[in-house]
């Protein structure tokens, strides 16, 4: 069991660090999950993709959803008030 220091730092046990590929300087994500906290090592996160790739993937998914979800009779695609590019301006959560 690890102790939390006065600076709210926690030491990752070497056995755990080795098993999950955690190295000094790595960013570890702390995710609230109800009554527990998940610690997500860098190797478990999705790879960082460049903007062009993320937009291409977004377009592919959008096209699949549009093909699977027909519009109701007499309805038009609604203006959501945002564009796909604006989704990526906000950055990724850390």
SERO-4910 file (N, C-alpha, C, O; in steps of 0.05 Angstrom, whole numbers):
BEGIN
 pado doro    nc1    nc2    nc3   cac1   cac2   cac3    cc1    cc2    cc3    oc1    oc2    oc3
  Unk    A     17    -23      0      0      0      0     18     25      0     38     26     14
  Unk    A     10     45    -16     26     69    -18     14     91      0    -11     92      4
  Unk    A     31    108     11     21    130     27     21    156     11     37    159     -8
  Unk    A      3    174     18      2    200      5     19    219     22     15    220     46
  Unk    A     37    233      9     54    252     23     40    278     29     17    282     20
  Unk    A     52    296     43     40    322     50     36    339     24     20    358     25
  Unk    A     50    332      3     46    346    -23     28    331    -41     26    336    -65
  Unk    A     13    311    -30     -6    295    -45      7    278    -67     -5    273    -88
  Unk    A     31    270    -62     46    252    -81     43    223    -72     42    218    -48
  Unk    A     43    205    -91     40    177    -86     63    163   -101     69    169   -124
  Unk    A     75    143    -88     96    127   -101     83    102   -113     69     88    -99
  Unk    A     89     97   -138     79     73   -151     98     51   -145    122     53   -150
  Unk    A     88     29   -134    106      6   -128    120     -4   -153    108     -5   -174
  Unk    A    146    -11   -151    162    -19   -174    150    -42   -189    150    -42   -213
  Unk    A    139    -61   -174    126    -85   -188    103    -75   -206    100    -85   -228
  Unk    A     87    -57   -196     64    -47   -212     75    -30   -235     65    -32   -257
  Unk    A     95    -13   -230    106      4   -251    117    -13   -274    113     -8   -297
  Unk    A    132    -35   -266    143    -53   -287    121    -67   -302    123    -69   -327
  Unk    A    101    -76   -288     79    -91   -301     64    -74   -321     56    -84   -342
  Unk    A     60    -48   -315     44    -31   -332     61    -11   -349     50      6   -362
  Unk    A     87    -14   -349    105      2   -365    105     32   -357    107     49   -374
  Unk    A    104     37   -331    105     64   -321    134     72   -315    148     57   -302
  Unk    A    142     94   -326    170    103   -323    171    131   -310    151    146   -312
  Unk    A    193    139   -297    195    166   -286    189    187   -308    200    185   -330
  Unk    A    173    207   -302    166    227   -321    140    222   -336    129    240   -349
  Unk    A    130    197   -335    104    191   -348     81    206   -335     82    211   -311
  Unk    A     61    213   -351     37    225   -340     17    202   -334     12    185   -352
  Unk    A      7    201   -310    -13    181   -303    -40    195   -299    -41    216   -287
  Unk    A    -61    183   -311    -87    195   -309   -102    184   -285   -103    159   -281
  Unk    A   -114    201   -269   -130    193   -246   -159    198   -253   -167    220   -259
  Unk    A   -175    177   -254   -203    178   -263   -222    171   -240   -221    148   -231
  Unk    A   -239    189   -231   -259    182   -211   -278    162   -223   -288    165   -245
  Unk    A   -284    141   -208   -302    119   -217   -320    111   -194   -316     89   -183
  Unk    A   -338    128   -187   -356    122   -165   -342    123   -138   -331    144   -131
  Unk    A   -341    101   -124   -328    100    -98   -298     95    -99   -284     95    -78
  Unk    A   -287     91   -123   -259     86   -126   -246    105   -146   -260    121   -158
  Unk    A   -220    104   -148   -205    121   -167   -190    102   -185   -175     85   -175
  Unk    A   -193    104   -211   -177     88   -230   -152    103   -237   -152    127   -242
  Unk    A   -130     89   -237   -104    101   -245    -98     89   -273    -95     65   -276
  Unk    A    -96    106   -293    -93     97   -320    -64    103   -329    -57    126   -332
  Unk    A    -48     82   -334    -21     87   -343    -21     96   -373    -40     92   -387
  Unk    A      2    107   -381      3    117   -409     -2     96   -430    -13    102   -451
  Unk    A      7     71   -425      4     50   -445    -25     42   -450    -32     31   -470
  Unk    A    -43     48   -431    -72     41   -433    -88     62   -447   -111     57   -455
  Unk    A    -77     85   -451    -92    107   -464    -91    104   -494    -74     91   -506
  Unk    A   -111    115   -507   -112    114   -536    -89    132   -547    -82    152   -535
  Unk    A    -78    124   -570    -56    140   -581    -65    167   -589    -88    171   -597
  Unk    A    -47    187   -587    -53    214   -595    -52    215   -626    -32    208   -638
  Unk    A    -74    224   -637    -76    226   -666    -75    255   -674    -83    273   -660
  Unk    A    -64    260   -698    -63    287   -708    -91    296   -716   -109    280   -720
  Unk    A    -95    322   -719   -121    334   -724   -133    322   -750   -157    316   -750
  Unk    A   -118    320   -771   -128    310   -796   -140    281   -793   -161    275   -803
  Unk    A   -126    264   -778   -135    237   -773   -160    237   -757   -179    222   -763
  Unk    A   -161    253   -735   -185    254   -718   -209    264   -734   -231    253   -731
  Unk    A   -206    284   -751   -228    294   -767   -238    273   -787   -261    270   -792
  Unk    A   -218    258   -799   -226    237   -818   -242    215   -804   -263    206   -814
  Unk    A   -233    207   -780   -248    187   -765   -276    197   -757   -295    183   -758
  Unk    A   -277    223   -749   -303    235   -742   -322    234   -766   -345    227   -763
  Unk    A   -312    241   -790   -329    240   -814   -338    212   -821   -361    208   -829
  Unk    A   -320    192   -817   -328    165   -823   -351    156   -805   -370    143   -814
  Unk    A   -348    162   -779   -369    154   -760   -395    168   -766   -417    156   -765
  Unk    A   -393    194   -772   -417    210   -779   -432    198   -803   -456    196   -803
  Unk    A   -417    190   -823   -429    178   -847   -443    152   -840   -465    146   -850
  Unk    A   -430    135   -823   -442    110   -815   -468    115   -800   -488    101   -805
  Unk    A   -468    134   -782   -492    140   -766   -514    150   -784   -537    143   -781
  Unk    A   -507    167   -803   -528    178   -821   -540    156   -838   -564    157   -843
  Unk    A   -524    137   -847   -535    115   -863   -553     97   -845   -573     86   -856
  Unk    A   -547     94   -820   -562     77   -802   -587     90   -790   -605     76   -781
  Unk    A   -588    117   -790   -609    132   -778   -623    149   -798   -615    171   -803
  Unk    A   -645    138   -811   -659    154   -831   -673    178   -818   -682    176   -795
  Unk    A   -676    200   -833   -691    223   -823   -720    216   -822   -730    200   -839
  Unk    A   -734    227   -803   -763    224   -802   -776    239   -825   -765    259   -835
  Unk    A   -798    229   -834   -812    241   -856   -816    271   -852   -828    279   -832
  Unk    A   -807    287   -871   -811    316   -870   -791    331   -853   -793    355   -850
  Unk    A   -772    317   -841   -752    331   -824   -727    337   -840   -720    324   -859
  Unk    A   -712    357   -830   -687    365   -842   -665    361   -822   -670    362   -798
  Unk    A   -640    357   -830   -618    356   -811   -617    382   -796   -618    403   -808
  Unk    A   -615    380   -770   -616    405   -753   -588    417   -751   -568    404   -753
  Unk    A   -588    443   -747   -563    458   -742   -558    456   -712   -573    467   -696
  Unk    A   -537    442   -705   -530    438   -677   -518    462   -663   -518    464   -639
  Unk    A   -509    481   -679   -497    505   -667   -467    501   -664   -454    518   -651
  Unk    A   -455    479   -674   -426    475   -672   -417    459   -697   -433    447   -711
  Unk    A   -392    461   -702   -380    446   -724   -360    425   -713   -352    427   -689
  Unk    A   -353    406   -729   -335    385   -719   -308    397   -712   -295    387   -694
  Unk    A   -299    418   -726   -273    430   -720   -273    442   -692   -253    441   -678
  Unk    A   -296    453   -684   -298    465   -657   -295    444   -635   -286    451   -613
  Unk    A   -302    419   -641   -298    398   -621   -269    395   -613   -263    388   -590
  Unk    A   -251    399   -632   -223    395   -627   -208    420   -617   -185    419   -609
  Unk    A   -222    443   -618   -210    467   -608   -208    467   -578   -191    481   -566
  Unk    A   -225    451   -565   -226    450   -536   -203    433   -524   -198    435   -500
  Unk    A   -190    417   -540   -168    401   -530   -178    376   -517   -202    372   -512
  Unk    A   -159    359   -510   -165    334   -496   -164    337   -466   -150    354   -456
  Unk    A   -181    322   -453   -180    323   -423   -155    309   -413   -145    290   -426
  Unk    A   -145    318   -391   -121    306   -379   -127    295   -352   -110    284   -339
***
